[in-house]
């Protein structure tokens, strides 16, 4: 995680503002990011960090916003092995991303 991400977590905990952390917990095959890669989401949907971009990151973002609303942690499986109509699932691997609300 980047220093900027840690600083935002600390600030959010001080103010009680909600944040959701999405962290790649495992990666099999070719994936855009490896375990430990993280992104931190804010209530307005903006975020810092990345877990790889494209439709896989959008899928995790959607689940992270659910966690923002209900506080329930979840694991999102991002399957990059299936061909799609676009070019953003071309890696060929599978990532598991753990999503948790860490402040608020």
N, C-alpha and C positions, 0 to 999 in steps of 0.2 A: 504494500500500500504506500501511496505517496504521502509526503509530509502534509500537503494541502488537505488530503482526505482525513488524516488523523486530526488535524486542527479543526476541521469542520465538525467532526464527531464530538470533540471536546466542547466546542461552542454550543452545539445542539443539546448536549447533556446539561450544560449550565443553564440554558434558557428553557429547557423542557420541550423544545421543538422536535417533532418527530423526524426521524431519518430511517431509511431502510438500506441495509448493506447486502449486496449480492456478491458472493464470492465463488469462484470456480473451485469446486471441491475435488473433482476428478476429471480427467480427460483421457479418452482412449482414441487412438488413431491420430489423424491430422486435424488439429483444431487451431483456431486463431489465437487463443490464449491458453496458458497452462494453469495448473492449480495454484491458487493464491491470488490470481488476478481479481480485482474488485472494482465495483462501481457503487457509489453512494447516491441514493435518490432523495430528493426533497419533496415536500407535499405538493408543490406546483408541477411536478413531473420532470423538472430539470435534474441533471446529475453531473457528477464529476467521476472521472475514471472510466474504464471500459473493460468489458469482458469479451470484446471481439467485434462489435459492430454488426451491421446487417440485420436480417430478419431474426437471427438467433438472439441478438441483444434485445430486439423489440419484443420478442416472446417473453424474455426474462423481465423486461421493463413492465409489461402488462401484469405479470404475476406479482412483481414487487409493489405495484400500486394497490393490488388486492391486500398484500401484507400491510401496507401503509394504513389501509382502511380497517382491517380486522385484527391486526396484531399477530396473526398466526404465521409462524415460520413455515416454509415449504421448500421442497427441492424441485427444481425445474430441470428436466432432461431436454437438452438441446441436441437433436439428432441432425447432424450435417451430412448424413450418408445418402439421403434420398434426393434424386434429381428434382429440381423445381423449375418453374418458368423463368426465374431470374438467375443471376450469376452469383448471388451472395451466399449460397450453400454449397460451395464447391470444395470445401476442405476435406470432407470424407470421414470425419470422426464424430464422437459423441462426447458432450460435456455434461456434467452434473453441476448445477449451480445452487448453492444454499442461499436462501433469501430469509433475512430476519430483520425485525424492527429493533433498532438499538438505542433509540432515544424517543422520548415523548410518551 
